[in-house]
Amino acid sequence: SKRQSMQYRIISAEACETMAKRIEEAHPDRFTFHPTKWSKFPDGTDNIEIGGFHPHNLLSGEHVLFLASFHNNDVTMSQFQVIIVLLQSFVESLTIVLPYYPVGTMERVTK
């Protein structure tokens, strides 16, 4: 089918890098993993270098698979920033895979 022949560029959250590498190793003809550097500046703000943008934008016009992990609020917000950049980078499509979604906690609208 058409979907099975599509080629994807993979960007992943730090927690999903092993999965991204395994996908690329299992199907090198369909998936290319672009590692992202996830770090913080000394003041605690994000210092993220998204893979696939050096020496030029390799993601423009491509199908992108983003492997996300929302295991805490800090990494979730960092990943939202990356997702926004990807959406502004002229990708053909963006598929977000969230293999683990944490359970609901005590945040409630009403008591």
N, C-alpha and C positions, 0 to 999 in steps of 0.2 A: 504494500500500500504506500501511498504518498508519505504518510507520517513516518513510516519505518525507513524511508530513504532520506529524510530530512537530516541536515547536518546542523549541529548546535555548537555554540561557543559556551563553555561553562565558566561561570563566576560563582564562587561559593563563600559562605560564611566560614570563619576559621574553624568552627566545630565540625564542618562538613567537608573539609579538604580531603580527608581520607576517602570518603565516598566519591568525591569528584575524580580523584586519581584512579579509583577502581573502575568507574564508568568509562573513563578515557582508555584505560588499559584493555578493558573488555571489548570496546567498540571504537578503535582508533580511526576508523573510516568515517564515523558519524559524529564523534565528540572531540573537541579540543579544549583542554582545561587551561585557563589563564589565571595563575595564582595571584591573589590579592594580599597586600601587606596591611594587616590590621594592627595599629598601634595608637598610642596616645602621645600628645605633646606634654611637656612637663606640667602645664596648667590643667591637664585632665581632658582637654578637648580632643576630638578624633583626629588622627593623622592616618588617613587611609589612602593607599595607592592601589587603585583598581587595575587589575590585570587587563591586558588587551588594548591598552591605549598608547603603548610606546613601541616603536618610534612614531606610530600614527594610530588613528582609530581603526582597529581591526574588527570592531563590533558593528560598525555602521552597515546597515543593510543585511545583517545576519540574524539568525534565530539564536536567541540567548536563553540559556537555562540557568536560573539562579537558585542555588541550593541554600535555603535559609535555615536558621536556627534561632528561635525566639526564647531561649532558655532563661534570659533575664532581661529587664527593661533596658539596661545599658546597651547590650549588643543588639537588641531589637531596634532601638533608635538609630544606631550606627548603620544597620542594614537598610533601614528605610531611606537613609541618605544615599546609599549606594543605588538602591532601586530607582530613586528619583533621577540620579545622574544617568543611569542606563536608559530610562525612558526619554531623557532629553538628548540621547546620543544617536538618534536616527536608526535604532535597531528595527529589524523587520518584525520581530515578535519577541515578547518576553514571557517566559513560562517560569513561574515561581513554584518550587517544590518545598514544602514544609514537612519534612519527615517526622518531626516531633513537635507537637504543640502542647505546651504545659497546661496542666489542669487549671480550672478556675480556682481563684483564691477568695479571700473574704471581701473583696471590693464589691459593694452593693450600691444600687441606686437608692433603695429604700431599706429601712431596718425591718 
